[in-house]
Amino acid sequence: SDNAQGGREAAQLLAKALGGKGKVAILSHPEVASVSDRVTGFKNELAAHTGIEIVAELSAEGKRDKAVRVMEDLLQSHPDLRGVFAINDDTALGALAAIEAAGKVEKIRIVGYDATPEARAKIATKAIYGDVVQNPRKIGELAVQAAHDVFSGKIPAPVIPVEVGTFTGDAP
């Protein structure tokens, strides 16, 4: 997946959800290269939205239980927080649990990554605004093509980016 593009897509979703203004936090996992690409893409795209300010970037290690604790701390330190970019759905769902417990679901918008069935259900109820979606079928097709190229004596590109998409409650 083109994770930098995914980060840009996440920023566009969150900017739309916030009407272009507000304070946001990133729940990251910087030890993972694909996550770093997502966060870089997110920050680069969000820079074009001058009404949105990133007030925190903290690691939740991609884990739901850690995301709950990190989000609880963020809610205390940033009571005016309006948005969260979570680097995967476990992180988004953990953040949501803390936001629900604080009674702030209507005030804080979440954008996640992966669109797992559980996250899609939360998106359908508008508890999570939306997700970036990877394209595993296309990844598989391109991997098979690259293997075929190798066996045919061709050298495939060292990186074959696959576009991502988005999923919101408005998606078909």
N, C-alpha and C positions, 0 to 999 in steps of 0.2 A: 504494500500500500504506500501511496505517496503521503507520508505522515505530515510533512510540512503543509501540503494542501489541506489535509484533514484539520490541522490547527487553524488554518485560515478560514475554513468552512465553519469551525466551531466559533471563531470570533464573530463571523458574520451572523450566525444564529443568535449569539448572546447579545450582540449590538441591537439586533431587531427586537429581541425579547425585552430589552431595557429601553427601547425608544431612543437609543444613542447616548444615554447618560447614566451615570451611577458608578459606584465603587464595586470592584469585582476581586475575587480571589482565584488563584489557580491551585488545585490540588494535584500535585505532580508526583513523579517518581524518577528523579534525575539520573539515577544509575542506569537507566535503560535508554539506549540510543533512539529507538523509535519514539519514546515518550519525549525525549529532548527535542526531536524534530517537531513533534506536535506542539510543544510549548513555544518553540521558536516561531513556527508559523502563526500561532495564536497571537503572540506578542507583536509580530510584524504587522499583521492585519489590524489588530486593535489600535495600533499607533495612528491609523487613519481616522479613528473615532475619538476626537479630542475631548468629547464629553464623558468618556469612560476612563476611569483610573484604576490601575491594578494596585491594590493596597497590600497584597500578601501573595507569596508563592511558597507553599509548604508541601513537604512530602507526606503522602499518606501511604506510600509504598505500594500503591495499587490494590490495597486491601480494604475491605468494607469496614471491619472493626476499627482499624486505625483511622479511617476517614471520619467515622463518627466522632472520635476523640478530637481530631484536628479541627473538625467543623465546630464542635462545641467551644473550643478555644477561640476560633475565629469569631463566633457570634458574640463572645464576651469582649474581645479586643476591638471589634469593628461592628458595633450595633447598627450602623447605617449601611451595612453591606447589602447590595442588591443583586449580585450575580456570582455564579461559581462555574468555572470550567474544570471539569473532572476528567482526567486522562483515560479513564475506562469506566465501565458501568458499575463495577463493584464500588469504586470510589464515589461515583454519582449517587448510588443507592445508600451508601454510608452517610454521605453528606445530607441526603434527603431525610434520613432517619433523625439526624440531629436537628435539622430545620423543622421537621414536623413536631418534634418534642418541644421546640421553642415556640411553636405556634406561628411560624413565619413563612409558611408555604406560599401564601399570597404575595409576600413581599420580596422573596428571593428566588430568582430564576436560575435553573441549573441546565447546563449543557454537558452531556456526557459523550462517550465514544464507544461504539460497537453495536448498539441497538440489539442487545440480548432480549429474549422474550420478556423477562421480568422488567427490564427498563422500558420496553415498548408498552407494556401494560401501564406503567407509571406515566409515560408520555400521553397515552390515550386519556388518562384522567387529568392531564395537565399539571401533575405534581412535578414532573420534569418537563422542561420546555422542548428539548430535542436532543438528538444524537447525531454524530458523524457515523456513517456506515461504510464498512469495508466491503470489498467485492471478492469473496473467496472463490467464486466460480471463475472469474476472470483471472485471478491469481493462479488457479489450477491450470487453466488453458495456456497461459503464458509459460508456466513452468514446464508443461508437457512440450510446448513448442521449443523452448530452450533446450530441453533434453534431446529432442529430435534433431535440432541443429547440431548439437555436440556429436551425436552419433553419425551425422551426415558430413562431419568434417568442418563445420562452420563454428565460429566462436561467437557465442551470444554476447550481448552487451553486458558489462559488469553489473549494471543496475537497470532494472526494467520497472519503472514506476507504474503503479496501477491507480487510476483515479478513484476517489472516494465520493460518496454522496451524503445526503442528509435525510433524517427521518424526524418529522414533527407530527403533532396531532392532526395537522392538515394534510399529511401525506396519504396517498391512496392505500 
